[in-house]
Every structure is written in C-alpha cells, then in structure tokens.
C-alpha cells in the first residue's frame, strides 16, 4: 500500500476519483499516510442523461459520490470537463473501430489518452509528485526503472488494460491497491466510513447504456448498420445481416443461419469480417485457429529488449483469457510479430495483445491482423510489416 511509495509524506498526490470504492479507498489511504491529497473526477460525457444508471463509471451519480467521499476525508476535490477529449479520443475511436470490422476496448483507450495523458498533465500542473489510481496493478522498482506487474489478487488484476502506459507515465503513477484483494479494499472502505463502502462495482462501458454498444454505434455511425451477406468460407451465401457492428470474430450465437447446408452440420462461427463488402464470413471452429498475430501501436516497457530480438514470453489475447506461450519479435514503426506456440481461437482484430514475463508486463499492442494455422511462408507477418499493406490500419 502506501508504504511502497517512494515519495515523502506531505508531498502532494492527485487521486483520480471515479466515485467508486477502489479510488475512494486509494484517496483515504493516502490521506491517512500524511500525503497532501487532491481528488479529481472527470466528467466524460453528458452526465445529466446518466443520472440514476447503475453499473457505469463517471456518470452524474458517480461525480456526486466522489464529492461525498472527498468531504468525508476532508480533502479538496475538483471536477474537470473532459467531454470533448473523451468524445474524440475514446467514443469516436470506438465507433470507427467497428466500421473497420474490429472489436475495440475503449477502457484501454481511455487509460491511454484521457486518464494517463491529459489527467497526468493536470496533476503536474497542480504541482503533484504523483498521480494515484485505484487500479489493481503493481508498480515495482526495477534495474531500469519502475516496472508494471500484475496485481497480487490475479482475479482483480487490471494490467491488461494498462499495457499502453509509457515508462514516463509509470514513473509518475502510483497504484496503492495492487497488493490488496477486493475484500480487503471493502473492509478499508468500512473502516474509513466512506459513503460508497457498499457501492457495487461498475460493469458496463461507461458511455454504453445497458451494455448495448450497437445502439451507440448506430447513432454515431449509421453506415455501420448497412445490411450485407453472411457467407460460408466456401462462398455459399447463408443469409443476410443488419450490420457488421453486431458481429465479432469467434461469435457463435446470433448468426441466425442454422447449421451448415448439406452433410456438414458443425456449428458455425464468425471467422472474419469484410467491412468494405459488408460481409460476415463464417465457418467451423477449426477455421478460427491462428498461430501468428500482427500488432500495431506497440508500447514496450521492457527497455532491455532490443529491436529484432526474439522474446520468449506469455501473451494475453483477451482480457478474460489466460496467458499463453509465444515468441514476440519487435519491428520498426511500433509493430511486432507474435508467434503462438499453440493455436488460439477467436483472436479478434481491435483487441489487445499484452506480453508478460511472469507477473511483469513487458509491453503490448493492438491486434491488427491474424494468420490461420498453416498459412504459407509468403503470408508471414514480417513481410507484411515491411510492405505496410492497405487495410491493416497501422
């Protein structure tokens, strides 16, 4: 907790307060330890429309809760209007990703831009020595500077969502809850008599009411709901769809095309999306197997690994997935090639691939393209990286 801080008590620390239990306990712990704590809550969208919603962060109720917590602790609290920044960096990016046939993770974009870029700048302008958050992740001193590690409680670990944190940002950030589990955090909230001690955890993407992301994209990008064909890998047209925004690679439910025509009765899955043709391509589960992945916008924290050096590590290809063995080779232009030791299924462009050495986050990037098992040598990602093919959005 705060005993792991390498800044002196009495120093100013800004806490990013979402109005939830985790960030509230973070603020209370730091105040108890003698730091000069300032709370900041971000207004990220029209909170008036969000009042009363449950399961979402940064809504009107959450701003109110953050103010109540700050008053309980006796610390200053400010609300910053970041609506336009959030719209441009997160919401618009979210909608555009669906137009490209990707499956985005807006929470990572929010951490990467609004929170750990813009909010960090605001903290420095307040003469703070650190920005603290309620994320369950650990910042550990290393021979080349601070390292990002998984939380002690793996079930609460949020390191996947923080892979884009740069070394410079990590130097300024602190994560007091990384060594706790959720029960301990709840107990601390009760001990501090915080008004949010019993508040449920947020579940949905904050700007997506009731988890219905398709409605949000429909309003922002109507073209994402243009109809098209559902086509089998062999070219057979099996049906129609009402927009590619309703599909993601690996999806089985909701295809509404039944089983394969003819003698092949295996279940069908979304194998890939072809947004320019508004086409959803489906096939058997075996067709989802990939063993090579191309990454873009790579953020690499392990500065000791040089370019073109193979790194044997473990990678997570989805937030809820266990890490699997892989070989990672960094490339120029913020790109990397990942060779999976064993084929993986349902690897979707737009998701993140995060690289681990034990508990340490070495880095990660955004999945741009995948190669099926058995793809020829000409399809190797390294060749694609050199040529920069159209459609990869690198």
Secondary structure, 3 states (H helix, E strand, C coil): CHHHCCCCCCCEEEEECCCCHHHHHHHHHHHHCCCEEEEEEEECCCHHHHCCCCCCCCCHHHHHHHHHHHHHHCCEEEEEECHHHHHHHHHHHHHHHHHCCCCCCHHHHHHHHHHHHHHHHHHHHCCCCEEECCCCEEEECCCCCCEEEECCCHHHCCHHHHCCCCHHHHHHEECCCCCCCHHHHHHHHHHCCCCCCCCCCCCCCCCCHHHCHHHHHHHHCHHHHCCEEEEECCCCEEEEECCHHHCCCCCCCCCCCCCCCCCCCCCCEEEEEEHHHCEEEEECHHHHCEEEEEEEEEEECCCCCCCCCEEEEEEECCCCCCCEEEEEEEECCCEEEEEEEEEECCCCCCCEEEEEECCEEEEEEEEEEEEECCCCHHHCHHHHHHHCCCCCCC
